[in-house]
Amino acid sequence: METARGRAQRRHVREKATIDHLVRDVYEPKTPDEKHTERRPTTSTGLPVEDQVRKEWKAALARIPRFLGDKRQITSVTELPMPAMPSPPRLRKRPLEANAATSAADEIDIAGCAAIAYTSEDPAHPVEHMLDGCCGPGAPRWMSARSDTTEHIVIEFDRPQTISGLVYEVEETTRERTQEVRVEASEDGGQSYRQILVQEYNFSPGGATYQREEQRFNLLQVTHLRFTIVPNKSGSGTATLTALRLFA
């Protein structure tokens, strides 16, 4: 029977043969007719590849301060000086007004220079809500006390006014209907009127529910301004206006 010593000796021979083969394949020079050339473990300077790369990287970092005007040595990328940010230019600026008609300086104080006549108002939504300065969706509003009824609101000026702009808002969130708004001006104390604006608004709970209208005019010596609101040009509903502003 084979002894343990004999088995160990043969295993040692096999392992040595494998190691000798690997050494020849990796480290011995290759002949010109071999299909490929292995990369040498050292560079032409005699340094290992990793040491040579590290040396060249440090040399490149040392040259950077000369380009930036800084004489201190840099040993890592994190030490690179941050370039100075340029100062913002000196600029003259001012907010741009969207429209001259909406300038507060030109707004007419309706409550202070006129009386408001009306055909109907809901006690919970009086005419004052149109002139309270609140605007946009959900703001307080005037509403008629009667449904499906054409209503009138007349602004009676204490003295004749020049009117160059008009802004008003309408909101309807619960019904699908078409509301018409007509605006007429009088220059003879309310004896006669001429129409200056007609607008229709289609409202739907699942679509448009809010409308802001801004118009420019050139009206002189206006004594009365009359609004006619038809709430049910199409569908059914109640006349309403959210906000009303006039500009000289």
Buried (B, 14 or more C-beta within 10 A) or exposed (E): EEEEEEEEEEEEEEEEEEEEEEEEEEEEEEEEEEEEEEEEEEBEEEEEEEEBEEEEEEEEBEEBBEEEEEEEEBEEEEEEEEEEEEEEEEEEEEEEEEEEBBEEEEBBEBEEEBEBBBBBBBEEBBBEBBBEEBBEEEBBBBBBBBEBBBBBBBBBBEEBBEBBBBBBBBBBEEBBBBBBBBBBBBBEEBEEBEEBBEBEBBBBEEEEBBBBBBBEBEBEBBBBBBBBBBBBBBBEBBBBBBBBBBBE
